[in-house]
Amino acid sequence: MALSPLDDYPVHQAAQVMRHVATSDRNFYDRYYFNCHPGTDELMLIVGLGQYPNLGVTDAFACVRHQDLHRVVRASRELGPDRMDTAIGPFRVEVVEGLKRLRVVLEPNEHGLSFDLLWEGTIPATLEPRHFLRWQERVMFDSVRLAQTGSWSGNIRIGEQDIPVTPDRWQGTRDRSWGIRPVGEPEPPGIQAKNPGTFYWLYTPMRFDDHAILCIVQEDERGRRVLEEAVRVWSDGREEEYLGRPDYRPVYAPGTRDVVEATITFAPPGGKPFDVHCTPLLPVHLMVGTGYGLEPDWKHGMYQGAGPVVQGVTYRLPDDAARMWGLVDAVGRFEYDGLVGHGLYEYWALGPHPSFSE
């Protein structure tokens, strides 16, 4: 065991130094996620940074969709003893004021994307339900996550173009999650090869003028709910309002599972049901280049060497449209009761599900 600066804080949860987590599961992770957009189809920037203590790795990515451009910068290094050090090559995340303000930086680099952005939450950071999923006897997901809507200030540079970011226009959502989920180099599938390979998922943190609605729907191949959330969170700190069991009805483009619009119905206990109409404005294929799973040589937590190793990946649409597959993070427009808001419309419909006839 070795000490690190974090051991000087009274935050220990087990009889371990802080660089070691209380489980030996190789899949333990601890990750930031942010997105930034102006509530239009103009641009969406997505940033993630994770630590994988039992793999000894930390990595980060930034993915921007702008006009016909899908550009990723990613970096990895050995984690080392100091888990408070979030710098990975040109990336870093700074906690300016816990649960309220954070600074997210990608220093200028040779790959044509950089930024220096300050996040400010517009609702209290909100703890979501625990995500637990066991497949063929093994625990595959056991994690918790906080969510928050907010605004951005700073700047983004794409190629030779500087884009000023001001909080009157630029907004987004963020989350912090930690626990167990598949990471790192692929393992032999063993009995997991019998799994049906289904991931039916919706995640929609929506920001309105004085509140946010946070919604999650996950179902298995038989349509059973694995995870759900439906709460309204007020910007002034009023108690969260439970909105009942969300009913999700997507409309897909013919012959695809690409969502063109959707309706989510909420039924607050003792209250009046209401519909939120959802429109994805700008789809970003989150799994392309970022480490979420498509590239065999770059996955979250995969050892790339002592590092830092920094890479860039650029694709153009529609030329590279065939590569754009998997989980979609879209800028979303949300409407209900005469209100209009924006946020993240994240979805994936993989494998069998009762809603599909093909």
N, C-alpha and C positions, 0 to 999 in steps of 0.2 A: 504494500500500500504506500501511496505517496500523497503528501499534503498539496493543496492548491489554495489560492487566495480565498476561494469560496468557503473554505473550512473555518475562516475567522468570523463568519456570520452565524447567528443562532437559527439555522434553517435545517438542521439534520433531521432525517426521518427514519434513520436506521443506524445501527452500530457499524457504520462504514464511513470512509472519507467521502466527500461530496462528488469526487470524480467517478465513484462506483455507484450504480443503482441497485435497488434492493432485490431485483430479479436477475437471474443469469440468462434469461431468454435472449437469444441473439437478436431478436426482432424488436427490442426496445428502442424507441426513438423519441425525439423531443424536437418539435418543428414550429417555425413561423411560416405563415402564409399571408400575403397581401395582394390586393388588386387595386388598380388605379385607372380611372376613366372619367370622361366628362358627361356621362349619361347619354351618349350618342354612339353611332357606329364609326366615329372618327378614329379611336385608338383605345386599346386596352393593354395595360402592362400588368404582368403577374410576376411576383417575386416569392421565392421560398428559400428558407435556410434551415437545415436540420443537423442534429447531432445524433450519433449512434454509438453510445458509450461502450456497448459490448462488442462492437465491431472495430472500435478505435478510429472512427472516420467522422468527419464533418464535411458537409457540402452545401452548395447554394446554386440557385439558378435565377435568371430573369428572362422572361419571354414577353416580347412585344408583338402585337398584331396592329399594323398600321398600313392602311390602303392594301396593297397586294403583298405586303411583307409579313413573314413570320420569322422572327429572329430570336435566337436564344444565345445567351452567354451563361456558361456554367463553370463551376470551380470546385475542387475537392482537395483535401489535405488530411494528414493524420490528425486526430483530435487532440492528442497531447493531454497534459494533466489539468489545464486550466479551462474549465467549461464556461467561464465568464468571458473568455476571448472568442468573440464571434467573427473575427476577421478571417476571411478565406480568400487569399489573393486580393482582388479589387473589391470584394464584397464585405459589408459589415452591417449589423443591426445594433442600434444603440437604444436602450431604454432610458428615455429622458424623464418620464414620470410614469411609474408603473400603472398599467391598465388604462392609461390616458394618452400619453404622447410617446412616439417612437420615431427615431430617425433611421432611414433605410438608404444605403449608399452603394452604388456601383461606380467606382472610380473610372476615369477615362482609360480606355484600353484599345487594343488593336481590332476589336470585333464589331465596332460601330454601334454600340449601345452603352450609355452611361446615364446616371441620374444621382441627384441628391434631394431626398424628399423627406418632409416632416409630416407624420401622421398625427391627427387629433381626433379622438373618439367623439361621436355625437350622441351615443347612448352609453350607459354603464356596460362594461364588459360582462357578458352573460355566459354562465356555465351551461353547456348543453347536456343532454342525457348521456350516460355512459354507453359506449358502443362496445357490445360484447357479441362475439360470433365464434362458434365452435364448428369446425368442419372435420368429419371423420375422426372424432375424439380429440383433435388438437385445437387449442385456442389459437385462432388466427387474428382476431381483433379483440383487444381489451384496452380501450383508450378513453380519455376524456378530452374535451375541447371547450375553449371559450370562444365566443364570437362577438364581433363589434362592428357597427357601421361608423363611418367617419369621413373626414375631408383631408385633402392634401395641399401642401404648399412646397415650392421649390422649383426644380427644373428637370427636364428629360432631354437628352441629346440622342438623336437617331441619325447616324451618318453625319452629314454636315448641317442638319436642321436642329436648331434649339427650340424647345417647346416650353414656354413658361407655364408653371402650374400654380394656380391660385385657388384658395378654398371656396370662392364663390362659384366656381365651375367644376372643379375636380374633386371627385369623391370616390368611395370604394368600400370594401369590406375587408376584414382581416380575421384570422383565427390563430389560435395557439393550441396545438394538440400534443399529447404525449401519452405513451403507453406502448402497446404491442400491435404491430401490423407488419405484413411482409416487407422486408427491406434486404438490401445487400445482394450478394451473389446468389443465383438460383440454387435451390436445394434439390436433391433427387425427389421426384414427386411421391414415390411410394404409393400408399393407399389414397393420397390426395388426388391421384389421377381419376378416381371415381366421382369426384365432385362435378356437378352439372355445369359449372362455369357460368353462373348467372350473377349479374350485378345490375339490379334494377334500382335506380337511384335518382333522387331529386334533392337539391339543396338550394334554398332561395332566401338568403338574408336580404331584406328589402328596406330601403331607407325612404321615409316620408318626412315632411317638414318637422313634426314634433314627436315622431315615434318611429319604431322599426317593427317589422314582422319577421320573425325567424322561423323558418319551416324546413323540416327534413322528412323525407319519405324514403324508406328502403324496404323492399320486399324480396322474398325468395322466389324460386322457380314455380312455386304453387300459389303465389300471390299472398303469402302470409307476411305480416309486418315483422320486420327484424328490428327496425328503429324508426321512431317518429318524434317530431317536435312541432309545436305550434304555439307560439307565444307572441304577444305584443309587448314591446319594451318601450317605455316612455323616456324621452330625452331628459325630463326633469327629475328622473330617479324614482317616479312612482312605481309601486309594485307591479311586477309583470302580470299580464292578464293571460290566462290559459284559454286557448282558442279551440279546444276540442280536437277531435281526430281529423286531420286534413284529408280531403278527397282530391286526388290528383287525376286530371283528365287531359293528357297531351294530344295534340294533333300533329301527325307526322307527314313530312313530304312524301308523295306517292312513291312506293317502292323502296323506302329508306326508313331509318329510325332517327332521322334528323327532325327535331322539333321546330315547327314554324309558329306555333302558338299553343297556349295551354290555359286551362282554368283550374284554380285551386279553390275549393269550397271549405270554409271554416265554419264551425258550428259551436260557438262559445256556450258552455253549459248555462242554461237559464237565459241566454241571450238570443239575438236574431242571427241566423246564418247569413253569411255574405260570401260573394264570389270575388276573387282577385283574378283579373285577366292578365296573363303574362305574355310578353313578346320578346324573344331573344333578338337583340339588335346587331351584335357583332360576335360571332362564334370564334372561340380560341380553342384549338385542340391541345389541351394541357399536357397530354402524354407525349407530344412530338418534340423530342430534343431535351426535355427537362429532367428526365430521370424517373418519371412515374411508371415506366415499365416497358416501353416499346423497343428501345435500343438495347441489344444484348451487351454492349460494352460500356453503357453508362446508366446505372440505376442508383436510386438513393441508397446511400450506405455502402456502395461498391468500392472496394479499395482500389485507388488509382496510383498509389505510391505515396511517398512522404510528402510531396507537393510543396507549395500549392501547384496543382495542375489546372490550367485555365484553357477553355475551349470555346469556340463560337460555331454556331450552326445557323445557316440562313436558307429559307425556302421562299418561293414566290407562288402566288396563286393567280390564275388557276393551274399553272404548269405543274405544280407539285401537289395538286388536290388529292391524288391517290394516296399520298402519305398521311393525309389528315384523317385520322381514325382514333376512336377511343373516347375517353371522357371529355366533355365539352364544358368549358367555362365561358359563358357569354355575358356581355353587358345586357342586363335585363330591364325592360320597362314594365311597371306594375301599376294597375289601375283598379280602384274600388271606391264605391260611394262618392264619386266625383273627385277623388284624390289621385294624383299621379306621383309615383316614386320610381327610383332606380336602384339597382343593386346587382347582385350576382345571380344568374340563372345557370346552375350547374346540373348537368344530367348525364346519364349513361343508361342505355337499355341494351345489355349484353346477354345473349343466351335466351333460353326458353322463359316465357312468362304467360300467364293466362290472357293477357291483353293482345297477344300476337297470334295470328292464325297461320302465318307462314311457317 
